[in-house]
Structure formats: structure tokens, C-alpha cells
Amino acid sequence: MKVAVAPRPQGDAVPGWRAPGTGFDQPFEMLEACHERVLRMLALLDRLRVHLQTKGCDDSARQAARDILRYFDQAAPLHHEDEELHVFPPLLEQGDAQTVALVQRLQREHG
């Protein structure tokens, strides 16, 4: 079984930054797409773990590891920063007590 490799970004694109059909004009859809990418990368990491145990470190495993590292080194921190700067403040300012508690929990998790 070959390790599925995440799609490679084109040019200087950051993986996880945009998904087809989402953009800054649809900020929550874009954040949801980023969250879906995190889940896909975690699933790829799990498949990589199994692959390494059963087949060892081959070219496919090395490419999957590079894709995972690139995503979590580049796109994931930008996603967290975007939430911290543009999503959490208005929710804290205008949110009800339950929303504020949830946002504060997310802020602690980001730390």
C-alpha cells in the first residue's frame, strides 16, 4: 500500500492557504477548509506511521513526511495567526458568555 501524498502546492503557494471555491470573501468557509486540511494532514501522518512500520522509509514515505512538515511549518501557523487576529477579537467583543468561553478555550489551545 502506497502512502497517499498530499497535493503539492504550485509555485510559492502555501499549502492550506486556499481551497477551491473559498477565499477572503468567504472567511468562515476558508477557515473551515483550513480545518479540513489539518484533519487530512493528521490522517496522512497516521497512514505514514503505519507505512513506516510495515514498509519502512521509502521515497513515498519521505515525500509524505515532507508534505506534512511543510503544512505544519507554514500553513498551520498562518491559520492560527489569522484566527487570533481576525476571528477571535470580534467574537470576544460581541459574543455571549458561551461564545466567549469557547473562544478563550481556543486561545489557550493555540498557546
C-alpha positions in Angstrom: 0.0 0.0 0.0 1.5 3.3 -1.1 1.3 6.3 1.3 -1.0 8.9 -0.2 0.9 12.1 -0.8 -0.8 15.5 -0.2 -1.2 17.6 -3.4 1.9 19.7 -4.0 1.4 23.5 -4.0 2.2 25.4 -7.1 4.9 28.0 -7.1 5.2 29.8 -3.8 1.7 28.8 -2.7 1.4 27.8 1.0 -0.4 24.5 1.5 -3.7 25.0 3.3 -4.0 28.7 2.5 -6.8 28.5 -0.1 -9.2 25.8 -1.2 -11.2 25.8 -4.4 -14.2 28.0 -4.1 -13.1 29.7 -0.9 -11.3 32.9 -0.3 -11.3 36.1 1.8 -14.8 37.0 0.6 -15.9 33.8 2.5 -13.8 33.9 5.6 -15.5 31.2 7.6 -15.6 28.8 4.7 -11.9 29.4 4.2 -11.3 28.7 7.9 -13.4 25.5 7.6 -11.3 24.4 4.6 -8.2 25.0 6.6 -9.5 22.9 9.5 -10.4 20.1 7.0 -6.8 20.3 5.7 -5.5 19.9 9.3 -7.6 16.7 9.6 -6.3 15.4 6.3 -2.7 16.0 7.3 -3.3 14.2 10.6 -4.8 11.3 8.7 -1.8 11.3 6.3 0.5 11.3 9.4 -1.3 8.3 10.7 -1.0 6.5 7.4 2.7 7.4 7.3 3.2 5.9 10.7 1.6 2.6 9.5 3.6 2.7 6.3 6.9 3.2 8.1 6.1 0.2 10.4 5.2 -2.1 7.5 7.3 -0.9 4.6 10.0 1.2 6.1 11.3 4.6 4.9 11.0 4.7 1.1 10.6 7.6 -1.3 6.8 7.7 -0.8 7.2 8.0 2.9 9.9 10.7 2.6 7.6 12.7 0.3 4.6 12.3 2.7 6.8 13.4 5.6 8.0 16.5 3.7 4.4 17.4 2.8 3.3 17.1 6.4 6.2 19.1 7.8 5.7 21.8 5.2 2.0 22.1 6.0 2.5 22.3 9.8 5.6 24.6 9.5 4.0 27.1 7.1 0.2 27.0 6.7 -0.9 25.9 10.2 0.9 28.9 12.0 -0.7 31.3 9.5 -4.1 29.8 10.1 -3.7 30.2 13.9 -2.5 33.8 13.4 -5.5 34.6 11.2 -7.9 33.3 13.9 -6.1 35.2 16.6 -6.1 38.5 14.7 -9.3 38.4 12.7 -11.8 35.9 14.2 -11.3 35.8 18.0 -11.4 39.5 18.8 -14.8 40.3 17.3 -16.3 37.1 18.8 -14.9 38.1 22.2 -16.2 41.6 21.8 -19.7 40.7 20.6 -20.2 37.2 21.8 -22.4 35.9 24.6 -20.9 34.2 27.6 -20.8 30.7 26.0 -19.1 32.0 22.9 -16.6 34.0 24.9 -15.8 30.8 27.0 -15.3 28.8 23.8 -13.0 31.4 22.2 -11.0 31.6 25.4 -10.6 27.9 25.4 -9.4 28.0 21.8 -6.9 30.7 22.6 -5.5 28.5 25.4 -5.2 25.6 23.0 -3.4 27.8 20.5 -0.8 28.6 23.1 
